[in-house]
Amino acid sequence: MSAPTTTAHLADIHLPEPVSWFPPAPGWWALAGITLLLAVAISWALRRRHLQRAHRRQAIAELGKLKRQTNPHLLAQQINPLLRQVALHNHPRRDIAHLSGLAWAQWLAGSGHISPDNARELVEAAYNPNAVLTDRDALLDQCERWIDKSRPAASQAGKKTLPEASDV
């Protein structure tokens, strides 16, 4: 009967303190740092991309306003400078600024997304008050696509080159 007296002086089992969530292990710190750097890099790239595309969004909005113009002559007079602004933004001034008339139409057609016939009609309509655009809607769609797909010349490395001024 001595057994019950021997257990009476024993203390309860002491549990260890619960493990704290802070400070985390070094691996978690590294993961948090990498995640933060990745988030900063992605947001910087997205912002840069957004700013680079601002001129295209603005030009497309301007083209949307021009779509209400019913006079082909006035429409062409307003679209040509808009396309030239986008081209000057994306390509060296020496390649674009001197182009006019058929040379400009050939450059537009050669740069893609605008058919040669529509480019020629667009340029001719700007100088002809009695001009008629055979397919106005197709021309406007092609102009919008051309603006949307236009890229700076540096990012077009390795792609089809644009016609040189001497070729036109």
C-alpha positions as CSV (number, residue, x, y, z in Angstrom):
1,M,0.0,0.0,0.0
2,S,2.9,2.2,-0.1
3,A,2.4,2.8,-3.8
4,P,-0.3,5.4,-3.4
5,T,1.9,7.5,-1.2
6,T,4.8,7.4,-3.6
7,T,2.7,8.9,-6.5
8,A,1.3,11.6,-4.3
9,H,4.5,13.6,-4.3
10,L,4.8,13.5,-8.1
11,A,4.0,16.7,-10.0
12,D,1.9,16.8,-13.2
13,I,3.5,16.5,-16.6
14,H,4.7,19.9,-17.8
15,L,4.1,20.6,-21.5
16,P,6.6,22.7,-23.4
17,E,5.6,26.2,-24.4
18,P,3.7,26.3,-27.7
19,V,5.9,27.0,-30.7
20,S,5.7,30.7,-31.7
21,W,5.0,31.6,-35.3
22,F,7.4,34.5,-35.0
23,P,10.2,34.8,-35.9
24,P,9.9,32.5,-38.9
25,A,12.6,30.2,-40.1
26,P,15.2,31.7,-42.5
27,G,13.7,29.9,-45.4
28,W,10.4,31.8,-44.9
29,W,12.3,35.1,-44.8
30,A,14.0,34.2,-48.1
31,L,10.6,33.2,-49.7
32,A,9.1,36.5,-48.5
33,G,11.9,38.5,-50.0
34,I,11.8,36.7,-53.3
35,T,8.0,37.2,-53.4
36,L,8.4,40.9,-52.7
37,L,11.0,41.3,-55.4
38,L,8.9,39.4,-57.9
39,A,5.9,41.5,-57.1
40,V,7.8,44.8,-57.5
41,A,9.3,43.6,-60.8
42,I,6.0,42.5,-62.2
43,S,4.3,45.8,-61.2
44,W,7.1,47.8,-62.7
45,A,6.9,45.8,-66.0
46,L,3.1,46.2,-66.1
47,R,3.3,49.9,-65.5
48,R,6.0,50.3,-68.1
49,R,3.9,48.4,-70.6
50,H,0.8,50.5,-69.8
51,L,2.8,53.7,-70.3
52,Q,4.3,52.5,-73.6
53,R,0.8,51.7,-74.9
54,A,-0.7,55.1,-73.9
55,H,-0.1,56.7,-77.2
56,R,-1.8,53.9,-79.1
57,R,-4.8,54.0,-76.8
58,Q,-5.0,57.7,-77.3
59,A,-4.7,57.4,-81.1
60,I,-7.4,54.7,-81.2
61,A,-9.7,56.9,-79.1
62,E,-9.1,59.8,-81.6
63,L,-9.8,57.5,-84.5
64,G,-13.0,56.5,-82.8
65,K,-14.1,60.1,-82.8
66,L,-13.1,60.5,-86.5
67,K,-15.3,57.5,-87.5
68,R,-18.3,59.9,-87.2
69,Q,-16.9,62.0,-90.0
70,T,-19.0,61.4,-93.2
71,N,-17.0,63.5,-95.7
72,P,-14.2,61.2,-97.1
73,H,-12.0,64.2,-97.9
74,L,-12.1,65.5,-94.3
75,L,-11.8,62.0,-92.9
76,A,-8.6,61.4,-94.9
77,Q,-7.2,64.8,-93.9
78,Q,-7.7,63.9,-90.2
79,I,-6.6,60.3,-90.4
80,N,-3.3,60.9,-92.2
81,P,-1.8,63.1,-89.5
82,L,-3.0,60.7,-86.8
83,L,-1.2,57.8,-88.6
84,R,1.9,59.9,-89.1
85,Q,2.0,60.8,-85.4
86,V,1.9,57.1,-84.5
87,A,4.6,56.3,-87.1
88,L,6.8,59.2,-85.8
89,H,6.4,57.9,-82.3
90,N,7.5,54.4,-83.2
91,H,10.1,55.0,-85.9
92,P,13.1,57.4,-86.4
93,R,12.0,60.8,-87.7
94,R,14.5,60.5,-90.6
95,D,12.5,57.5,-91.9
96,I,9.0,59.0,-91.7
97,A,9.1,62.9,-91.8
98,H,10.0,63.2,-95.5
99,L,7.3,60.8,-96.8
100,S,4.3,62.2,-98.5
101,G,1.9,61.3,-101.2
102,L,2.4,57.9,-102.8
103,A,5.6,57.3,-100.8
104,W,3.6,57.7,-97.6
105,A,1.0,55.3,-99.0
106,Q,3.6,52.8,-99.9
107,W,5.2,53.0,-96.5
108,L,1.8,52.5,-94.8
109,A,1.1,49.5,-97.0
110,G,4.6,48.1,-96.4
111,S,4.4,48.5,-92.7
112,G,1.4,46.0,-92.6
113,H,-2.3,45.9,-91.7
114,I,-3.3,48.5,-94.3
115,S,-3.9,47.3,-97.9
116,P,-2.1,49.1,-100.7
117,D,-5.3,50.1,-102.3
118,N,-6.7,51.6,-99.1
119,A,-3.5,53.3,-98.3
120,R,-3.4,54.9,-101.8
121,E,-7.1,55.9,-101.5
122,L,-6.5,57.4,-98.1
123,V,-3.6,59.6,-99.3
124,E,-5.4,60.6,-102.5
125,A,-8.6,61.5,-100.6
126,A,-6.7,63.9,-98.4
127,Y,-6.0,66.0,-101.5
128,N,-9.2,65.5,-103.4
129,P,-12.3,67.3,-102.1
130,N,-14.5,65.1,-104.3
131,A,-12.9,61.9,-103.1
132,V,-14.8,58.7,-102.6
133,L,-13.6,55.9,-100.3
134,T,-14.6,52.6,-101.8
135,D,-14.7,50.7,-98.5
136,R,-14.7,53.3,-95.7
137,D,-15.4,50.8,-92.9
138,A,-12.6,48.4,-94.0
139,L,-10.2,51.4,-94.2
140,L,-11.1,52.5,-90.7
141,D,-10.7,49.0,-89.3
142,Q,-7.3,48.6,-91.0
143,C,-6.2,52.0,-89.6
144,E,-7.3,50.9,-86.1
145,R,-5.5,47.6,-86.5
146,W,-2.4,49.4,-87.8
147,I,-2.4,51.7,-84.8
148,D,-3.0,48.8,-82.4
149,K,-0.2,46.7,-83.8
150,S,2.3,49.4,-84.3
151,R,5.5,48.9,-82.3
152,P,8.7,50.9,-81.8
153,A,11.3,50.1,-84.5
154,A,13.7,48.7,-81.8
155,S,11.2,46.0,-80.8
156,Q,10.8,44.9,-84.4
157,A,14.4,43.7,-84.7
158,G,14.5,40.5,-86.7
159,K,11.1,41.1,-88.3
160,K,10.2,42.2,-91.8
161,T,11.9,45.5,-92.4
162,L,10.0,48.5,-93.6
163,P,10.7,50.0,-97.0
164,E,13.6,52.4,-97.1
165,A,13.1,55.9,-98.5
166,S,15.2,55.1,-101.5
167,D,12.9,52.1,-102.3
168,V,9.8,54.2,-102.6
